[in-house]
Amino acid sequence: MKKIINAPDQIVEEMLSGIVRSYPKIVTRVEDTRVVARVKSSEQVGLVSGGGSGHEPAHAGFVGDGMLHAAVLGDVFTSPTPDQVLEGIKAANANQGVLLIVKNYTGDILNFDMAKELAEMDDIEVETVVVDDDIAVENSTYTAGKRGVAGTVLVHKILGAASRAKRSLQELKTLGEEVVAQTKTIGIALEAATVPEVGHKGFELAEDEIEYGVGIHGEPGYRKEKIKPSKELAEELVTKLLEAYEETPKEIALLVNGMGGTPLMEQFVFMNDVLDLCATHAIHVRFTKVGNLMTSIEMQGLSLTMLDVTTHPEWVDALEEQVTTIAW
Amino acid sequence: MKKIINAPDQIVEEMLSGIVRSYPKIVTRVEDTRVVARVKSSEQVGLVSGGGSGHEPAHAGFVGDGMLHAAVLGDVFTSPTPDQVLEGIKAANANQGVLLIVKNYTGDILNFDMAKELAEMDDIEVETVVVDDDIAVENSTYTAGKRGVAGTVLVHKILGAASRAKRSLQELKTLGEEVVAQTKTIGIALEAATVPEVGHKGFELAEDEIEYGVGIHGEPGYRKEKIKPSKELAEELVTKLLEAYEETPKEIALLVNGMGGTPLMEQFVFMNDVLDLCATHAIHVRFTKVGNLMTSIEMQGLSLTMLDVTTHPEWVDALEEQVTTIAW
């Protein structure tokens, strides 16, 4: 294992320290916790997300004006504990209630739920939106039901705009669930990542082989085969995404998300092919974003997220709003 | 070679298309050229940069209000031709003159110079700032003198602010040269990148080996040895950078730049160590940025850039100004 680290069990601590020291005008650490919070608070419903580390810039990179109020960092690929999530809730609380945005993994669901109960004992009103945008497989390692992956970032962005617009906790919960229902993601992997505490790659692929449907923790997908040209990969992913909607969306937002080790060059080539396919299907692409937003350490691969905005043009406005974060 | 592409000789064309189609509100392509230009023009000195592709998001990702006016894309790791640079100059020209920001590689210097001459025949006033921030080696593959690497992005940012503030062409050239003189960079590589047209890795490192001083095209550095903890890597790079200044800077800006395949997790761990060392040396860090800004396709590694701002607090303001680009 060749990584720029000091010791595997110190990575999250040192990374967190590096994040808040690098961007002190945007984020701060809640002392003695694994919570990254906004520097400036305001009278809004607090948005808290988080999960295992290893998905950087998610989630700390999306804390700031117009997006999250706090992110809670677990160990690498491990849910944060309930007491840490509780600290995140307290940091985000401005007496307007707090909404938890949780990716659908068994550990996260359990721990965020427990933190919700603890916060309610402290008289903080808390609601939860569960993101399960990955359409690749129905159940998987760590998950009952579909996994939460890169589409989570679009949920952060749209809810962040709504929170800034002073919408209520119940309105935000409803909005979040509406957005999640229209958000679908599917990914491919070319090379696995190495979890530092494990020390070897999470799975093996042959020199010319890729895997469709791999999750952001290297969970198995649905097929391995020889790599194909980008156009054909795009065709497979776009087709699968469109099949996941009851009817073909007329207007969409698109996110091509790099998994950490795949260069932007390939991400843009792929997006170009996706846009060609959307044109073929007469789908109007209203918003596009390309980059490493929800990674899997240094995994090579990418995911494609589609959000149906046909009946919600205001979601496009929300996606386009300026924010002050490290990484949006 | 496992890459998400269609054909090696189509990558730049398709990537460029992907970039402008993904961000049509920020950038546009000058028709039938390899030039990415701002959507909105204004009465400013035009800033043009560019070079070989493979360094994404540089340089097209830094086109937009407050930074570059146009970026010219060559083939992968290959200088753009003079006629393409000329198109970039024309796109950036708003009758206030055009400044070329060129990384110090023999091909780039030649071709940007030739384009300057062609533009002057068209009565466009053109000046050049050459960036040679890499202190690792004095001469290298492709270069006479020091190489231009990640520090170039800081030059873009500070000159972008000055152009927006309506400074003159001569003032910008002088400013650019002052910034370059205070900008020092050094990098390390853990794994080489594969140039698509070549099909195999540009150099080889053993499983536990890294190379100090590697350039952004995989040019040789100054030493190979076993990987060390991040703290020790930081110590080596910080020491070399400080030695490159006549006296230890009192106040600096810092950029940790990922080479494409190294996750943010490691970049933040490393920055944390760098900040510790700066504290030890009683150096005040006024500005910090971490991320993949000037990559070498999917090379694993990073570089550290230091900019002495001791006598120029206004450079910090320039670095902090909001801009509208894809990737700053």
Interface residues (C-beta under 8 A of the other chain):
Chain A: K2 K3 I4 I5 N6 A7 I11 E14 M15 L16 S17 G18 I19 R21 S22 Y23 K25 S53 G54 E56 P57 G61 I188 L190 E191 A193 E207 D208 E209 I210 I227 P229 S230 K231 L233 V256 G260 G261 T262 P263 L264 M265 E266 Q267 F268 V269 F270 M271 N272 D273 L275 T288 K289 V290 G291 N292 T295 I297 E298 Q300 L302 E320 A327
Chain B: K2 K3 I4 I5 N6 A7 I11 E14 M15 L16 S17 G18 I19 R21 S22 Y23 K25 S53 G54 E56 P57 G61 I188 L190 E191 A193 E207 D208 E209 I210 I227 P229 S230 K231 L233 V256 G260 G261 T262 P263 L264 M265 E266 Q267 F268 V269 F270 M271 N272 D273 L275 T288 K289 V290 G291 N292 T295 I297 E298 Q300 L302 E320 A327
